[in-house]
Amino acid sequence: MTSWRELAANVLAEDAKADQPAQSGGLPPEIVRGLAQLAVRPVPRVRDVEAWLEIVADAQRLVTEGWAERALALGWAPRDLFGVGKNHSDEFEGLAVWLCGRRILLLDEHGVIATDERSRFHYSRQGLSRGFAGEVEVVPLWRFAAT
């Protein structure tokens, strides 16, 4: 029989493992936990399920291809990568929402150049928000998955 103290020690040890940068590829633990939630939670009640699934795939791809870690190192905030503004998609959408399956060619501190089969697109960190991005209330994608 395991004691409560032993269980607590096990939980704390697991939390410490989850917070180690080496295991998260250098990403902040809240992003690692959030993306893990996206991978296992059911699709939230949204109008366009296919679009949601593509957003989740693009968010995961940002991490697996190393773009998220690079962006954060260049000064991007997690909201720039994985955030969504309330009300309208043109109020604010993070890179994972904007990508729509596009392949990233270049990422720097100002934005991204991405491509699909026919065209190139530019994402500006400031360009997709009305007014100042700092004034827009942004929700991380993994919070949507919780609803």
C-alpha positions in Angstrom: 0.0 0.0 0.0 1.4 3.4 -1.0 1.1 6.3 1.5 -0.2 9.8 0.6 3.3 11.2 1.0 4.7 8.7 -1.4 2.0 9.5 -3.9 2.8 13.3 -3.5 6.5 12.6 -4.0 5.7 10.7 -7.2 3.4 13.5 -8.5 6.1 16.1 -7.8 8.7 14.0 -9.5 6.5 13.7 -12.6 5.9 17.5 -12.6 9.7 18.1 -12.4 10.2 15.9 -15.4 7.6 17.7 -17.4 9.2 21.1 -16.6 12.7 20.1 -17.7 13.8 22.1 -20.8 15.6 19.2 -22.3 12.4 17.2 -22.5 10.4 20.1 -24.0 12.9 21.0 -26.7 13.6 24.3 -25.0 10.0 25.4 -25.0 8.3 26.9 -21.9 6.5 24.2 -19.9 3.1 26.0 -20.3 3.4 25.6 -24.1 4.4 21.9 -23.9 1.5 21.2 -21.5 -0.9 23.2 -23.7 0.0 21.4 -26.9 -0.2 18.1 -25.1 -3.8 19.0 -24.2 -4.5 19.9 -27.8 -3.4 16.4 -28.9 -5.7 14.5 -26.5 -8.8 16.6 -26.0 -11.8 16.2 -28.1 -12.6 18.8 -30.8 -14.4 21.8 -29.2 -17.8 22.9 -30.4 -16.8 24.9 -33.4 -18.4 25.6 -36.8 -15.6 24.3 -38.9 -14.2 21.1 -37.5 -11.8 20.7 -40.4 -10.3 24.1 -39.8 -9.8 23.3 -36.1 -8.0 20.1 -36.9 -5.8 22.0 -39.3 -5.0 24.6 -36.7 -4.1 21.9 -34.2 -1.9 20.2 -36.8 -0.2 23.5 -37.6 0.4 24.2 -34.0 2.1 20.8 -33.5 4.1 21.4 -36.7 5.4 24.7 -35.4 7.0 22.7 -32.6 8.1 19.6 -34.4 9.8 21.6 -37.2 11.5 23.8 -34.7 9.8 27.1 -35.7 8.2 27.7 -32.3 11.5 27.5 -30.5 13.2 29.7 -33.1 10.4 32.3 -32.9 10.5 32.4 -29.1 14.3 32.9 -29.2 13.7 35.9 -31.6 11.3 37.6 -29.2 8.0 36.2 -30.3 5.5 35.7 -27.4 3.5 32.4 -27.1 0.4 34.5 -28.0 2.0 35.3 -31.4 2.3 31.6 -32.1 -0.7 30.0 -30.5 -3.2 32.8 -29.7 -6.7 33.7 -30.9 -8.5 37.0 -30.4 -12.1 37.1 -29.4 -15.0 38.0 -31.7 -13.5 38.0 -35.3 -10.6 36.2 -36.8 -9.3 39.5 -38.2 -9.0 40.9 -34.7 -6.0 38.7 -33.9 -4.8 35.3 -35.0 -1.6 33.7 -34.0 0.7 32.0 -36.5 -0.8 28.5 -35.9 -4.3 29.9 -36.9 -3.0 31.9 -39.8 -0.9 29.1 -41.4 -3.8 27.1 -42.9 -1.5 24.3 -43.8 1.1 26.6 -45.5 4.7 25.6 -45.3 7.1 28.1 -43.6 10.0 29.3 -45.7 11.4 32.0 -43.5 10.8 33.2 -39.9 12.4 36.3 -38.3 11.6 38.7 -35.5 9.1 40.6 -37.7 7.1 37.8 -39.3 6.9 34.8 -41.6 7.0 34.0 -45.3 5.0 30.9 -46.0 3.9 29.1 -49.2 1.2 26.8 -50.4 1.2 25.1 -53.8 0.6 28.3 -55.7 1.5 31.4 -53.7 3.7 33.0 -51.1 2.2 34.7 -48.1 3.5 37.1 -45.4 2.5 37.1 -41.8 3.4 40.1 -39.8 3.4 39.9 -36.0 1.7 43.3 -35.8 -0.2 43.2 -39.1 -3.0 40.8 -38.1 -4.4 42.7 -35.2 -6.6 45.7 -35.2 -4.9 48.5 -33.4 -2.1 47.3 -31.1 -1.8 43.6 -30.5 -1.1 44.3 -26.8 -4.6 45.7 -26.5 -6.3 42.6 -27.9 -7.5 40.0 -25.4 -5.9 36.7 -26.6 -6.8 33.1 -25.7 -4.3 30.3 -26.2 -5.5 27.5 -28.4 -5.3 24.9 -25.7 -8.0 26.8 -23.7 -10.4 26.3 -26.6 -9.7 22.6 -26.4 -10.9 22.7 -22.8 -14.4 23.8 -23.7 
